[in-house]
């Protein structure tokens, strides 16, 4: 059974009551989970939702990026991300984590985007730059696309390929204003 649920939340504990939804669109607001440890983030049911859109990740941007393990994630208004967070995310994927992940996209405010550098994002990662002609569209998952017409539609160009050495699988990363996008090929 699949549902799209859109509502305001005051506290992430509202998500703990059910696990039947496979796609959620969260329309803000204050996720009160600033004191969560890494272990607490790992067990949160919100991190196990198959297709997840969060309109405002707030201060938890890095936690959503690093702990989301399912298929499609779209995190908007990522105000608290640094190059280190993207580097950590990519290295985790390369080390075999996030085996279900197909795509993730973070929409960054301009002041955050301009504070990031590709050199820091890809530090310690072997990369292969793609030709200008390569283009990829973000797939939100069929349920999310069907139920929310206000999601931004993006086409990405000039990506960077990274390889997971353990199984030889490739992913493409796009870092184009105002997006950071990851697609498993």
C-alpha positions as CSV (number, residue, x, y, z in Angstrom):
1,X,0.0,0.0,0.0
2,X,1.5,3.4,-1.0
3,X,0.5,6.8,0.3
4,X,1.8,10.3,0.0
5,X,1.5,12.1,3.3
6,X,1.9,15.9,3.5
7,X,1.5,17.6,6.8
8,X,3.2,19.9,9.3
9,X,5.2,18.2,12.0
10,X,6.5,19.5,15.3
11,X,8.6,16.6,16.3
12,X,10.2,13.7,14.5
13,X,8.5,11.3,16.9
14,X,5.3,11.7,14.9
15,X,7.0,9.3,12.4
16,X,7.5,6.5,14.9
17,X,3.9,5.4,14.9
18,X,3.7,3.7,11.5
19,X,5.9,2.2,8.9
20,X,3.3,1.4,6.2
21,X,4.1,4.4,3.9
22,X,6.7,3.9,1.2
23,X,6.6,7.5,0.0
24,X,6.3,10.7,2.1
25,X,6.5,14.3,1.3
26,X,7.2,16.3,4.4
27,X,6.2,20.0,4.1
28,X,8.3,21.5,6.9
29,X,8.8,22.3,9.7
30,X,10.9,22.0,12.9
31,X,12.5,18.6,13.2
32,X,13.4,18.7,16.9
33,X,16.2,16.1,16.8
34,X,19.3,18.3,17.4
35,X,20.4,16.1,20.3
36,X,20.1,12.8,18.5
37,X,23.2,10.7,18.5
38,X,24.5,8.9,15.4
39,X,22.9,5.6,16.7
40,X,19.5,7.3,17.1
41,X,19.6,8.6,13.5
42,X,20.4,5.1,12.3
43,X,17.2,3.6,13.7
44,X,14.8,6.4,12.8
45,X,12.0,5.1,10.6
46,X,12.0,8.3,8.5
47,X,15.4,7.2,7.2
48,X,13.9,4.0,5.9
49,X,11.1,5.5,3.8
50,X,11.5,4.4,0.2
51,X,10.8,7.8,-1.5
52,X,11.3,10.8,0.7
53,X,11.0,14.6,0.1
54,X,11.7,17.0,2.9
55,X,10.9,20.6,2.1
56,X,13.1,22.1,4.8
57,X,15.9,20.0,6.4
58,X,16.9,22.9,8.6
59,X,19.8,22.2,11.0
60,X,19.6,18.4,10.3
61,X,20.7,18.6,6.6
62,X,23.9,16.6,7.1
63,X,22.1,13.9,9.1
64,X,19.4,13.5,6.4
65,X,22.1,13.2,3.7
66,X,24.3,10.8,5.6
67,X,21.7,8.5,7.1
68,X,19.1,8.2,4.3
69,X,19.4,4.6,3.0
70,X,16.4,4.0,0.7
71,X,15.8,4.7,-3.0
72,X,15.0,8.3,-3.8
73,X,15.6,11.3,-1.5
74,X,15.0,15.0,-2.2
75,X,16.1,17.4,0.5
76,X,15.3,21.0,0.0
77,X,16.6,24.1,1.7
78,X,19.8,22.4,3.0
79,X,21.1,25.3,5.1
80,X,23.7,23.4,7.1
81,X,25.8,21.4,4.6
82,X,29.5,21.6,4.1
83,X,31.9,20.0,1.6
84,X,32.8,17.5,4.3
85,X,29.2,16.2,4.5
86,X,29.1,15.5,0.8
87,X,32.6,13.9,0.9
88,X,31.4,11.7,3.8
89,X,28.2,10.7,2.0
90,X,30.2,9.7,-1.2
91,X,32.8,7.7,0.8
92,X,30.0,5.9,2.6
93,X,28.4,4.9,-0.7
94,X,31.8,3.8,-2.0
95,X,32.4,1.7,1.1
96,X,29.2,-0.3,0.4
97,X,26.7,1.5,2.4
98,X,23.3,2.7,1.0
99,X,22.9,-0.4,-1.3
100,X,19.2,0.6,-2.1
101,X,20.0,4.2,-3.0
102,X,19.1,5.2,-6.6
103,X,19.1,9.0,-6.4
104,X,19.4,11.8,-4.0
105,X,19.3,15.5,-4.6
106,X,20.0,18.4,-2.2
107,X,18.8,22.0,-3.1
108,X,21.2,24.4,-1.6
109,X,20.8,28.1,-0.9
110,X,23.3,30.3,-2.9
111,X,25.4,31.2,0.1
112,X,25.9,27.5,0.9
113,X,26.5,26.5,-2.7
114,X,29.2,29.2,-3.2
115,X,31.0,28.1,0.0
116,X,31.5,24.6,-1.3
117,X,34.4,23.4,-3.6
118,X,34.5,20.4,-5.8
119,X,38.1,19.8,-4.6
120,X,36.9,19.4,-1.1
121,X,33.8,17.4,-2.0
122,X,35.9,14.8,-4.0
123,X,38.9,14.9,-1.7
124,X,40.4,11.3,-1.5
125,X,38.0,10.0,-4.1
126,X,39.0,8.8,-7.6
127,X,36.8,10.5,-10.1
128,X,36.1,10.5,-13.8
129,X,34.7,13.8,-15.3
130,X,32.0,13.3,-17.9
131,X,31.6,15.0,-21.2
132,X,29.3,18.0,-21.6
133,X,26.8,16.0,-23.6
134,X,25.9,13.7,-20.7
135,X,22.5,14.7,-19.2
136,X,20.5,13.2,-16.4
137,X,17.1,13.9,-15.0
138,X,16.2,13.5,-11.4
139,X,13.7,10.6,-10.7
140,X,11.6,11.4,-7.7
141,X,9.9,8.0,-7.8
142,X,6.5,7.6,-9.5
143,X,4.4,8.3,-6.4
144,X,6.1,11.5,-5.5
145,X,5.9,12.8,-9.1
146,X,2.2,11.8,-9.3
147,X,1.1,13.6,-6.2
148,X,3.1,16.8,-6.0
149,X,3.3,19.1,-9.0
150,X,5.4,21.7,-7.2
151,X,8.6,19.8,-7.1
152,X,11.4,21.4,-9.0
153,X,12.2,19.6,-12.3
154,X,15.9,19.6,-13.0
155,X,18.1,18.3,-15.8
156,X,21.8,18.0,-14.8
157,X,24.9,18.3,-17.0
158,X,28.6,17.9,-16.6
159,X,28.7,15.2,-14.0
160,X,31.4,13.3,-12.3
161,X,31.5,9.5,-12.1
162,X,32.7,7.6,-9.0
163,X,33.1,3.8,-8.6
164,X,32.4,1.5,-5.7
165,X,35.4,-0.8,-5.8
166,X,33.8,-3.6,-3.8
167,X,31.3,-4.5,-6.6
168,X,32.4,-2.2,-9.5
169,X,29.2,-0.2,-9.6
170,X,29.2,3.4,-10.7
171,X,27.3,6.5,-9.6
172,X,27.2,10.0,-11.2
173,X,27.5,13.1,-9.1
174,X,26.3,16.5,-10.3
175,X,27.4,19.7,-8.5
176,X,25.6,22.5,-10.4
177,X,24.1,25.6,-8.8
178,X,22.0,25.2,-6.7
179,X,22.1,21.4,-6.6
180,X,24.1,18.5,-5.4
181,X,22.7,15.4,-7.0
182,X,23.7,11.7,-6.9
183,X,22.5,9.0,-9.3
184,X,23.3,5.4,-9.1
185,X,23.8,4.1,-12.7
